[in-house]
Amino acid sequence: MSDRLLVRNVPAEVHQWIKQQRQQQQMSQQEFLLSLLHRASAGQQGPMLPFESSTIEVPVPDTLPFTFIDLFAGIGGFRIALKELGGKCAYSCEWDKYSQKTYKAWFDETPHGDIRQVKPKDIPDHDVLAAGFPCQPFSIAGVSKKKSLGRAHGFKCEMQGTLFFNIVSIVEVKRPPVLFLENVKNLQSHDQGRTWSTIYNALVDLGYAVNFKVIDAAGWVPQHRERIYIVCFDKKVFGENPPFEFPSSPQGPKFKDILERTPDKKYTLTDHLWTYLQEYAERHRLKGNGFGFGIADPEKVSRTLSARYYKDGSEILIRQGTKTPRRLTPRECARLMGFPDDLKIVVSDTQAYRQFGNAVVPKVAKAVGEQIIATMRWQLTRSGNGCLLKTAPSGQHHAVAS
């Protein structure tokens, strides 16, 4: 077989282009054509033909408009974050009536109730699906409590364990380009890793590139609060491996920064309760474990605020000189979670403690959201058509944001 290659009937404009290119690069015609073929065989970009249409980089604004839905919304930690990034909430869902009351007061919208009663087709199209799906079936505290009651936990829990699969059914129908999920750190270790494996594999099987990281909120608010953040990109929109990095942790505030100057005396522990907490802690110390109250150092960060804080506040107590310690006020809990003071607390102290203890930290969600926006901006620039495309169930594509 001859190693020669003969090409006939070369168009005049191509012939002229070859001549110009080889003269500019001071190459013979054979050298130039061989270099061009080598680049092509290696998958490299060669010089543009004069009649080829070049991809025009589309300028993308700093604030990128997008739509999102807020599932298992709680009191709207995700909504605050995504709204600050230019997002518009198209739908919200939260079953707890007290959280609905707070959500209504803050966003002038009452979320839909039980997600199990919602038909996925009735949910509006959206760019980002945000969900802090229920923590209790996967947390150490929740598992211990349900075991003691002889109840199932994790995906065996009939009421909450399958709620993640409601997310799956929504994704199957609506195909949002981005999934933004949050859960407790122990999601990865629950049930010897089987729970996380099930969730991860479900997301991959849906056709998403899955990114996840445990982030400590202490870089943004003055408490240790480790949560797993899961960010997924539809491969049919973003490709197999879109560029995404979780944010680095900044230098966070100190615990003293969230304290009220003149808290109500009702938050001071009674002598009886303080004595009980000290004795309880001593009993567990002798057993060699770390259960007990925690006095927060004003110059550092506190323990994690939990939904059970309303019971006695023992995990985060504040010294008061010679007096017995006090618990946090609801407003201090709001600040500890990063919620602004202009959001009015409209529920009882008990419900407020529960709500803030279960909430997503808006500042962390915003920091992760900024990285999501960067990837969305990359996709918009890459696509060259000025819109983020979403894959419809039929395989056709239609724009959902521009």
HELIX and SHEET records of a PDB file:
HELIX    1   1 ALA A   12  GLN A   24  1                                  13    
HELIX    2   2 GLN A   29  SER A   41  1                                  13    
HELIX    3   3 GLY A   77  GLU A   84  1                                   8    
HELIX    4   4 LYS A   97  PHE A  107  1                                  11    
HELIX    5   5 ILE A  115  GLN A  117  5                                   3    
HELIX    6   6 PRO A  120  ASP A  122  5                                   3    
HELIX    7   7 GLN A  136  PHE A  138  5                                   3    
HELIX    8   8 ILE A  140  SER A  148  1                                   9    
HELIX    9   9 GLY A  154  LYS A  156  5                                   3    
HELIX   10  10 LEU A  163  LYS A  174  1                                  12    
HELIX   11  11 LYS A  185  LEU A  187  5                                   3    
HELIX   12  12 HIS A  190  GLY A  193  5                                   4    
HELIX   13  13 ARG A  194  ASP A  205  1                                  12    
HELIX   14  14 ALA A  217  GLY A  219  5                                   3    
HELIX   15  15 LYS A  235  PHE A  238  1                                   4    
HELIX   16  16 PHE A  255  ILE A  258  5                                   4    
HELIX   17  17 LYS A  265  TYR A  267  5                                   3    
HELIX   18  18 ASP A  271  LYS A  287  1                                  17    
HELIX   19  19 TYR A  309  ASP A  312  1                                   4    
HELIX   20  20 PRO A  330  LEU A  336  1                                   7    
HELIX   21  21 ASP A  349  ASN A  358  1                                  10    
HELIX   22  22 PRO A  362  SER A  383  1                                  22    
SHEET    1   A 6 GLY A  87  CYS A  93  0                                        
SHEET    2   A 6 PHE A  66  LEU A  71  1                                        
SHEET    3   A 6 VAL A 128  ALA A 131  1                                        
SHEET    4   A 6 VAL A 178  VAL A 184  1                                        
SHEET    5   A 6 GLU A 226  ASP A 234 -1                                        
SHEET    6   A 6 TYR A 208  ASP A 216 -1                                        
SHEET    1   B 2 LEU A 317  GLN A 320  0                                        
SHEET    2   B 2 LYS A 323  ARG A 327 -1                                        
SHEET    1   C 2 LEU A 388  THR A 391  0                                        
SHEET    2   C 2 HIS A 397  ALA A 401 -1                                        
END                                                                             
